[in-house]
Amino acid sequence: MADGTEHEEPAVRQVSTRVVYENPWMVVREDEVERPDGSRGIYGVVDKPDFVLVIPAERGGFHLVEEYRYPIGRRSWNFPQGSLPGRRTAAPADVARIELAEETGLRAETLTHLGYLNCSHGTSGQGFDVFLATGLRAGEADREPEEQDMRQRWVPRAEFTAMIRDGRITDDSTVAAYTLLTLHESC
């Protein structure tokens, strides 16, 4: 294929599957699998819809959001990101515009798709599209109830990279998206 990937037979075959947990954000399933040697085992999979991540860039820096992240027990800075409620889906660019406006109040004149990445590919098929948002206009944020503690601020690029180095930004999606941005800028 042109993108360097090949289609091949799965190394592990699904024999059966059952849902063990479900809520409006995810489905957790347990699959019985068969390995190439014929031995069997189980695999736990978290099914979540793909999400988008938006890099709002202007004036040599980025708009970031910070909120309390329950699973890690602390506040965390990252680029705006998310998916539609209720596991609904839509075109990634449409979701990017919605997430950017909801979390920051910003509207982008231009969205540039930088790429698609997988996250937690050992436990989930979830991935995310990364967009660079430019030509920003301010507006009112319209955050979801889960985002009521969210803060937002613009940071210069040098501070952003320092935040990664010193551990203030630990969100893997944000760091990976920044890598896509630097690759885009080098072309």
Backbone torsions as a table, in degrees:
resi	resn	phi	psi	omega
1	MET	NA	159.0	-176.1
2	ALA	-66.5	-28.6	-177.0
3	ASP	-87.4	4.7	176.5
4	GLY	90.0	-3.6	178.6
5	THR	-96.1	153.0	178.5
6	GLU	-120.5	145.6	173.4
7	HIS	-91.0	126.9	179.5
8	GLU	-140.4	165.9	176.9
9	GLU	-63.4	139.9	177.8
10	PRO	-60.6	139.2	177.7
11	ALA	-72.7	-24.3	179.2
12	VAL	-125.3	127.9	-176.5
13	ARG	-104.2	134.7	176.7
14	GLN	-76.9	126.9	177.9
15	VAL	-95.9	-43.9	178.5
16	SER	-154.4	166.6	179.3
17	THR	-147.1	150.3	174.4
18	ARG	-148.4	141.4	177.1
19	VAL	-79.6	126.6	179.0
20	VAL	-105.5	-16.3	179.0
21	TYR	-162.4	144.7	177.3
22	GLU	-151.3	139.8	172.2
23	ASN	-144.6	-178.2	-176.9
24	PRO	-64.0	-13.7	-176.9
25	TRP	-105.0	-22.4	-173.9
26	MET	-158.8	163.7	170.6
27	VAL	-127.0	131.6	174.6
28	VAL	-109.9	126.1	-179.1
29	ARG	-126.4	157.6	175.6
30	GLU	-119.0	121.2	179.8
31	ASP	-105.4	135.0	167.2
32	GLU	-85.1	131.1	-175.1
33	VAL	-126.2	159.0	174.7
34	GLU	-122.2	126.8	-179.4
35	ARG	-84.2	167.9	-178.4
36	PRO	-55.3	-30.6	-178.9
37	ASP	-84.2	1.9	179.1
38	GLY	93.0	-10.6	178.4
39	SER	-71.8	154.5	-177.3
40	ARG	-114.1	157.4	177.5
41	GLY	-161.7	-171.5	177.2
42	ILE	-121.6	155.8	177.9
43	TYR	-137.9	125.5	174.9
44	GLY	-90.3	131.1	-177.1
45	VAL	-129.3	134.2	174.3
46	VAL	-102.5	114.4	177.5
47	ASP	-95.7	117.5	175.2
48	LYS	-134.4	149.8	177.9
49	PRO	-68.4	154.7	173.9
50	ASP	-58.6	158.0	178.0
51	PHE	-128.6	178.4	176.2
52	VAL	-121.9	154.6	173.6
53	LEU	-130.7	132.9	-176.7
54	VAL	-117.7	129.5	175.6
55	ILE	-101.3	96.1	178.4
56	PRO	-80.6	109.3	-173.3
57	ALA	-116.6	135.5	172.3
58	GLU	-166.2	154.5	174.6
59	ARG	52.4	35.9	176.8
60	GLY	75.2	21.1	179.2
61	GLY	-155.5	-166.6	-173.4
62	PHE	-136.4	150.6	170.2
63	HIS	-89.9	126.3	179.2
64	LEU	-117.1	159.2	172.1
65	VAL	-122.2	152.3	178.9
66	GLU	-133.8	136.4	176.2
67	GLU	-152.9	164.6	176.9
68	TYR	-74.0	128.1	178.7
69	ARG	-108.3	104.1	-174.5
70	TYR	-52.5	-47.7	-176.5
71	PRO	-59.8	-29.4	-179.9
72	ILE	-102.9	-4.3	173.7
73	GLY	69.5	29.8	178.2
74	ARG	-161.6	169.2	176.9
75	ARG	-77.7	151.1	-177.1
76	SER	-146.7	137.6	175.7
77	TRP	-90.7	142.5	176.8
78	ASN	-163.5	169.8	170.5
79	PHE	-71.1	150.5	175.6
80	PRO	-55.7	138.9	-177.7
81	GLN	-161.4	157.0	176.7
82	GLY	161.5	-175.9	179.2
83	SER	-137.2	174.8	179.7
84	LEU	-75.7	149.2	179.1
85	PRO	-63.7	156.4	173.9
86	GLY	68.2	23.5	-179.1
87	ARG	59.7	25.4	175.7
88	ARG	-74.6	160.0	178.7
89	THR	-127.6	158.0	176.7
90	ALA	-158.9	173.8	177.1
91	ALA	-58.2	134.2	-177.2
92	PRO	-53.0	-39.9	-179.7
93	ALA	-64.0	-37.0	177.8
94	ASP	-65.7	-43.1	178.7
95	VAL	-64.9	-37.7	178.7
96	ALA	-61.1	-44.5	178.9
97	ARG	-64.0	-40.6	178.8
98	ILE	-63.6	-50.0	-177.9
99	GLU	-62.2	-43.6	179.6
100	LEU	-59.1	-47.4	-179.1
101	ALA	-66.8	-44.7	-178.5
102	GLU	-61.2	-47.9	-172.1
103	GLU	-81.7	-31.5	-174.3
104	THR	-120.3	-19.3	-172.9
105	GLY	83.3	-5.8	-177.8
106	LEU	-79.6	145.6	172.6
107	ARG	-119.2	137.1	-176.5
108	ALA	-104.0	132.2	172.6
109	GLU	-70.0	-38.5	-177.5
110	THR	-131.4	133.2	170.9
111	LEU	-116.3	124.9	178.2
112	THR	-112.9	121.9	179.4
113	HIS	-75.4	122.0	-178.4
114	LEU	-97.9	-19.4	179.6
115	GLY	153.7	178.8	179.0
116	TYR	-127.9	135.1	-179.7
117	LEU	-131.0	152.9	171.8
118	ASN	-94.1	150.3	175.4
119	CYS	-128.8	143.3	179.5
120	SER	50.5	44.4	-173.9
121	HIS	-67.4	-2.7	173.1
122	GLY	-85.1	-16.8	-179.3
123	THR	-129.5	-10.1	-174.7
124	SER	-150.4	150.5	173.9
125	GLY	-88.9	3.4	-177.4
126	GLN	-63.9	142.3	175.2
127	GLY	-140.3	-177.1	-179.4
128	PHE	-150.6	145.9	174.0
129	ASP	-93.5	138.5	-179.2
130	VAL	-109.8	130.2	179.6
131	PHE	-125.2	140.4	169.5
132	LEU	-94.8	123.8	-179.7
133	ALA	-106.5	123.5	179.1
134	THR	-132.6	171.7	-175.5
135	GLY	64.0	50.8	-171.9
136	LEU	-80.3	139.9	173.5
137	ARG	-123.0	136.5	-178.8
138	ALA	-75.8	150.0	175.4
139	GLY	-159.0	-170.3	-179.9
140	GLU	-89.3	135.0	173.4
141	ALA	-72.3	151.3	179.1
142	ASP	-136.6	71.3	-171.2
143	ARG	-76.1	151.1	175.2
144	GLU	-73.4	160.3	-179.4
145	PRO	-53.8	-35.3	179.8
146	GLU	-68.4	-14.6	-177.2
147	GLU	-106.2	16.1	-173.5
148	GLN	-64.4	-21.4	178.5
149	ASP	-94.9	6.7	-174.9
150	MET	-66.9	138.5	173.1
151	ARG	-116.1	158.7	179.2
152	GLN	-137.7	145.6	171.5
153	ARG	-160.8	154.0	175.4
154	TRP	-88.9	135.8	176.6
155	VAL	-129.1	139.8	174.5
156	PRO	-64.5	153.5	-176.4
157	ARG	-56.6	-40.0	-180.0
158	ALA	-62.0	-39.2	177.3
159	GLU	-68.7	-38.3	177.8
160	PHE	-57.1	-48.8	-179.6
161	THR	-66.1	-34.8	176.3
162	ALA	-65.3	-35.7	178.9
163	MET	-64.8	-34.5	175.5
164	ILE	-68.9	-47.4	-177.5
165	ARG	-60.7	-40.8	-175.1
166	ASP	-93.8	7.7	173.7
167	GLY	85.7	9.6	175.1
168	ARG	-77.1	-25.0	171.1
169	ILE	-113.1	114.6	178.3
170	THR	-122.1	0.9	-179.9
171	ASP	-67.7	115.5	-176.2
172	ASP	-63.0	-34.0	179.3
173	SER	-65.5	-39.5	178.2
174	THR	-64.6	-45.2	-179.3
175	VAL	-66.0	-42.3	178.6
176	ALA	-64.3	-41.1	178.8
177	ALA	-63.4	-38.6	177.6
178	TYR	-62.5	-36.7	175.5
179	THR	-61.2	-45.4	176.9
180	LEU	-60.4	-39.0	178.3
181	LEU	-63.1	-45.4	-178.9
182	THR	-65.5	-35.1	174.7
183	LEU	-65.3	-42.4	177.8
184	HIS	-60.2	-43.5	-178.2
185	GLU	-69.3	-24.8	-177.6
186	SER	-84.2	-7.8	-179.6
187	CYS	-83.4	NA	NA
